[in-house]
C-alpha cells in the first residue's frame, strides 16, 4: 500500500536527444526520458538556445512538446533562435510544438501552476520546457514560489513527461547579449 508520502515515478532508461549532437555524445545519447533537467546561468549563457534545440529535436521526432516561456512572446522566441539555426516555426505549424507565454508578475505562483496544469491537460505533451522556472520567484520569494515549481515537476514526473527548465542566476555576462 502506498501513501501520499511515497515516491513512485517511472524510471525510463531510454534517452532523448538534446538536439545538440556533441551534448548528446557527452550524455551518452541525451537526457533520460521522463527526467527533470535544470539549466542554470546568467543572462546570455544559452539557456533558451539549449531549450529550443531540445524542443526542435523532440518535435522533429513527432513528440508533442509544450514550451512555456515567461515574459517572452512565442514569435520572439521563434525569431531569435532562428538566428542560430534552430527552426521552431515548422514544428509549431505542424502541431508537434506548442509555444505559450505567461506574464510572470501578472499572477501568483499558484495561478501559474494552475495554468501550466491546464496546458498539460490540453496539450498532452511528452516533453515540457519552462523558460525560466525561476520566473515563479518574481511574484513571491517565499515558500509558495518554491512549492509551485515542485508541483509542476511532480505533476510532470508522475506523467512520465521529460522536463527541461531554465533558471536565471546572477548578473549578466559582460559582452554577451540576451535574445
C-alpha positions in Angstrom: 0.0 0.0 0.0 1.3 3.5 -0.8 0.6 6.8 0.8 0.9 10.4 -0.3 4.4 10.3 1.1 5.6 7.6 -1.2 7.5 8.4 -4.4 6.7 6.1 -7.3 7.7 7.5 -10.7 8.6 5.7 -13.9 12.3 5.3 -14.3 13.0 5.2 -18.1 16.3 4.0 -19.4 15.6 5.4 -22.9 17.5 8.6 -23.8 16.1 11.5 -25.8 18.2 13.8 -27.9 19.1 17.2 -26.5 19.1 18.5 -30.1 22.9 19.1 -30.0 25.0 16.2 -31.3 28.1 16.9 -29.1 26.0 17.3 -26.0 24.2 14.0 -26.8 27.6 12.3 -27.0 28.6 13.7 -23.6 25.4 12.5 -22.1 25.5 9.0 -23.7 22.6 9.7 -26.0 20.8 12.7 -24.4 18.5 13.2 -21.4 16.8 10.3 -19.8 13.1 10.2 -20.9 10.9 11.3 -18.1 13.7 13.1 -16.2 13.8 16.7 -15.0 16.7 18.7 -16.3 17.6 22.2 -15.0 19.8 24.5 -17.0 21.0 27.5 -14.9 23.0 30.5 -15.8 23.3 34.3 -16.1 21.5 36.1 -18.9 23.1 35.3 -22.3 24.5 31.9 -21.4 22.5 29.9 -24.0 19.7 28.6 -21.7 17.0 29.4 -24.3 19.2 28.2 -27.1 19.6 24.8 -25.4 15.9 24.6 -24.6 14.9 25.5 -28.1 17.3 22.9 -29.6 15.7 20.3 -27.4 12.2 21.4 -28.4 13.0 21.3 -32.1 14.6 17.8 -31.9 11.6 16.4 -29.9 9.1 17.9 -32.3 11.0 16.6 -35.3 10.7 13.1 -33.8 6.9 13.8 -33.7 6.9 14.0 -29.9 4.5 16.6 -28.5 6.4 19.3 -26.7 4.9 22.2 -24.6 7.2 25.2 -24.3 6.1 27.6 -21.6 8.0 30.9 -21.7 7.7 33.6 -19.1 7.7 37.2 -20.4 8.9 36.4 -23.9 6.3 36.0 -26.7 6.3 32.9 -28.8 7.0 34.8 -32.0 10.1 36.4 -30.4 11.5 33.0 -29.4 10.9 31.6 -32.9 12.6 34.6 -34.5 15.5 34.8 -32.1 16.5 31.1 -32.2 16.2 31.0 -36.0 19.3 33.3 -36.0 21.3 30.3 -34.5 19.8 27.7 -36.9 17.0 26.4 -34.6 13.8 26.3 -36.7 10.8 26.2 -34.4 8.3 27.7 -36.9 7.8 24.4 -38.9 7.4 22.5 -35.7 4.7 24.9 -34.4 2.9 24.8 -37.7 3.0 21.0 -37.8 1.4 20.9 -34.3 4.2 18.9 -32.5 5.4 22.0 -30.7 3.1 24.3 -28.7 4.5 27.6 -27.5 2.8 29.6 -24.8 3.9 32.7 -23.0 2.9 33.8 -19.5 3.5 37.1 -17.7 5.5 36.3 -14.6 4.3 39.2 -12.5 0.7 39.0 -13.6 -0.3 36.1 -11.4 0.7 34.3 -8.2 2.8 31.2 -8.3 -0.3 29.1 -7.6 -2.1 30.7 -10.6 0.8 29.8 -12.8 0.7 26.2 -11.6 -3.0 26.1 -12.4 -2.4 27.5 -15.9 0.5 25.1 -16.6 -1.6 22.1 -15.3 -4.4 23.2 -17.7 -1.9 23.4 -20.6 -0.5 20.0 -19.8 -4.1 18.5 -19.8 -4.8 20.3 -23.1 -1.6 19.6 -25.0 -0.8 16.1 -23.5 3.0 16.7 -24.1 5.7 14.1 -23.9 8.1 17.0 -23.1 7.7 20.2 -21.1 10.0 23.2 -21.3 9.7 26.0 -18.8 11.9 29.0 -19.6 12.7 30.2 -16.9 11.3 28.3 -14.0 12.8 30.9 -11.8 10.1 33.4 -13.0 7.9 31.9 -10.4 10.0 33.6 -7.8 9.4 37.1 -9.3 6.0 37.5 -7.7 6.6 35.8 -4.4 10.0 34.9 -3.0 8.6 32.8 -0.2 7.8 29.1 0.0 4.8 29.4 -2.3 7.2 30.0 -5.3 9.4 27.0 -4.5 6.3 24.9 -3.8 4.9 26.0 -7.2 8.0 24.8 -9.0 7.9 21.5 -7.2 4.2 20.9 -8.0 4.9 21.4 -11.7 7.9 19.0 -11.6 5.9 16.4 -9.6 3.0 16.5 -12.0 5.3 16.1 -15.0 7.3 13.3 -13.3 4.2 11.3 -12.4 3.0 11.5 -16.0 6.4 10.4 -17.4 6.9 13.8 -19.1 10.5 14.9 -19.7 11.0 18.4 -18.2 13.7 20.8 -19.3 13.6 24.1 -17.3 15.9 27.0 -17.1 16.8 29.2 -14.1 18.1 32.7 -14.3 21.0 33.2 -12.0 23.4 36.0 -11.2 24.4 39.1 -13.2 24.6 39.4 -17.0 27.8 38.1 -18.6 29.8 41.0 -19.9 29.9 41.2 -23.6 27.2 38.5 -24.1 23.8 39.6 -25.4 20.5 38.1 -24.5 17.8 37.2 -27.0 
